[in-house]
């Protein structure tokens, strides 16, 4: 199980690097990129909670707790990404 945690730690930044290249190439929309940015941390928290053997309610609770700031700032992140997209044209 420790190996799976290491793979997740390596795969999450790699996913964002690949997604940023696709976004710059206009193959990913701004909203998709925002969802990836906002959702990567809660996904890691959920996966590590399950890997470590935490109870499902605790894992869901901590995941929801980590997701709340991302949801609160979703519009701001979308606007920042759109602004960056307009600068790269």
SVG drawing of the C-alpha trace seen along z (x, -y; Angstrom):
<svg xmlns="http://www.w3.org/2000/svg" viewBox="-20 -39 27 41">
<polyline fill="none" stroke="black" stroke-width="0.4" points="0.0,0.0 2.9,-2.4 3.9,-2.1 0.4,-3.2 0.7,-6.3 4.0,-7.2 2.6,-6.7 -0.3,-9.1 2.2,-11.7 4.2,-11.5 1.1,-11.3 -0.7,-14.3 1.8,-17.0 2.5,-15.1 -1.2,-15.2 -1.2,-19.0 1.8,-19.4 0.2,-17.5 -3.1,-19.3 -1.3,-22.7 0.3,-21.8 -3.0,-20.7 -4.7,-23.9 -2.0,-26.0 -2.6,-24.1 -6.3,-24.9 -7.3,-21.3 -8.6,-21.7 -11.2,-24.3 -10.8,-26.8 -13.4,-25.2 -11.8,-21.7 -8.5,-23.2 -10.1,-24.8 -11.8,-21.6 -8.4,-19.8 -6.7,-22.5 -9.4,-22.7 -10.0,-19.0 -6.5,-17.5 -6.1,-18.1 -9.4,-16.6 -8.8,-13.6 -5.4,-13.0 -6.9,-13.4 -9.7,-10.9 -7.2,-8.4 -4.8,-8.6 -7.6,-8.2 -8.6,-5.0 -5.1,-3.7 -4.3,-4.4 -7.3,-2.5 -9.3,-5.4 -13.0,-4.9 -15.1,-5.9 -17.1,-8.6 -13.9,-10.2 -12.4,-10.1 -15.5,-11.6 -15.6,-14.3 -12.0,-15.3 -12.4,-15.3 -15.4,-17.6 -13.5,-19.8 -10.6,-20.2 -13.0,-20.7 -14.9,-23.6 -12.2,-26.3 -11.8,-25.2 -15.5,-25.5 -15.6,-28.9 -12.8,-30.1 -13.9,-28.4 -15.1,-31.6 -11.9,-33.4 -9.8,-30.5 -11.9,-30.5 -11.3,-34.2 -7.6,-33.9 -7.3,-31.1 -9.4,-33.1 -7.1,-36.1 -4.0,-33.9 -5.6,-32.5 -6.2,-36.0 -2.5,-36.9 -1.2,-33.9 -3.1,-34.6"/>
</svg>
